[in-house]
Amino acid sequence: MTALAQPIVAHHQFELVDVEFVKEGKSWYLRLYIDKPGGINIEECAMVSDELSEKLDAIDPDPIPQAYFLEVSSPGAERPLKKPEDFERAVGDYIHVSLYQKIGQSKVYEGTLEALRDDSLDLTVNLKGRIKTLTIPRDAIAQARLAIKF
């Protein structure tokens, strides 16, 4: 789906943040998350949805044979960090990182992304009142996203 959606999103000078095709309950959902500097609005999401829907309807045979709902939206305040550019933009931001295996005492950390290297990142975290900087190998990261600090 990324290959079908990317040209539409790029034509409007938006960024395709993520695409997912998931089953929730009995229903399937094709979800696109798009963004642009300053944020995306509902009219822009509707425009991309309409254009992608037309493109999908014109393909024979249907690339998605089962019934599904198409949703196009903003990635929100807790935007996922997947591509190298996502991490580069997030330097200095508060992020949430889930790991495949524990580093130290946990598989989940939240903190400020301080530095980024090809194979690792430095995350400043508050561990029981003590500020520490953890170096986390990139291949240890299962998921990462921006986070809201309370």
N, C-alpha and C positions, 0 to 999 in steps of 0.2 A: 504494500500500500504506500510505502514511503516514496517509491518511484513514481506513482501516479499523483500523489499529493504535492511533492516537492516543486514541480514546475508551476503549479497554480499558486502556491504560497510565495514562491520567489518572484513571480510576475507582479505581485502586489508589494514587493519589497518587505515581506514579513519573514520571520524565522520559523521553520518547522522544528519545534522543540522535541516532540515525541509523538509516536503513533502506537496505539495499542488496539488489539482485537481480543476482547475478553468476554467470557460468559459469566453473567451474574444472575443467579437464580435460573429461570428458564429462558432468559433473553440474552442475545449476543449484542455487543456494542463495539462499533468502530469509532475510536476516539482519536481526535487530532488535537494537539496542543500547539497553539501558535502564539507568537509574540512579536513585538517591535519595540524599539526604544521609546520610552514613555508609556508603554502598555498598549494592549489591544482592546478594542471596544466590541460591543455586541453586534453592531452593524457589520463590522469587518469579519467577525466569526460567521455571521449568517451568509455573507457574500462568498466566503471560501466554501462553506457547506453547500450552498447552491451550485457552485461551479464543480465541485468534486462529485456531487450527486449526479449531475448531468453527465459527467465523464464516465462515472461508474455504470450508469444506465445504458450508455452507448456501447459498452464492451460486450461482445458476444464470442464465446460463452461468458456468462456472468462469472467474474473472478471470486465472488462470494455467493455461493448458491443458497445458503440458508438465510432466513429473514434476520435482519439486524437493525439497530438504531445507529444513525450517524450523528455524532456529537463533535462539534468544533468549539474549543474554548481556550481561554487563557490558562497558562500553567499555574497561575496564582502566586501568592506570596511565598509558598514553599516549593518553588520551582525545582524540578529534578536537575541534577548535575550529571550529565552523561558524556558529553563530548569534551575534548580538551579545551575548546573555547569557553565552555560553561564554567570549568574550573578556573580558567584565567580571569574571567569576569568576576568571579567570586572571591578573589584574593582580597582580604580585608573584611569579608562578610562573615556573619555567624552562620554556621552550617551544621547539619546533622549527618553523621556517617555511620552506616551499619557495616559490620565486617563479617567475613566468612568465618573467622576464628578469633578468639579472644586475643587482644593485645593488652597486656597488663591484666586488669581485673574485669574487663568488659568487652562485649562485642559491639557496643553502641556508645558513641561519643558525640557531644555537641560542644562546639567552640569556634573560635575565630580562625579562619584559614589564613595563616601568616605567610607561608611560602609554598611554592610549587616547583617541583623538579620533574624531570622525565619519568622517574621511577617511584617518587614518593611525594608526600606533602607534609607540611608542619601545621599542626593544629594546637592552638593554645586553649586549654581546658581548665575548668575549675573542678578539682577533685577534692571533695570534702573540705572546701575552704582554702586549698592550696592551689596556686596557679602553676601549671606545668605545661611544657610544650612537648607534644608527642610527635614522633616521626612515623607516619603510616605509609607502608608500601602501597602503591596504587593497585597492585594485583590482589591486595587483601580486602579491597573495598567492594562490598556486595551492592550497596546503594548509597547515594549521596544526594542531598537536597539542601536548598537554602532553608534556614530555620528562623523562627521568631523567638527572640530572647525575652524571657519574662523576668 
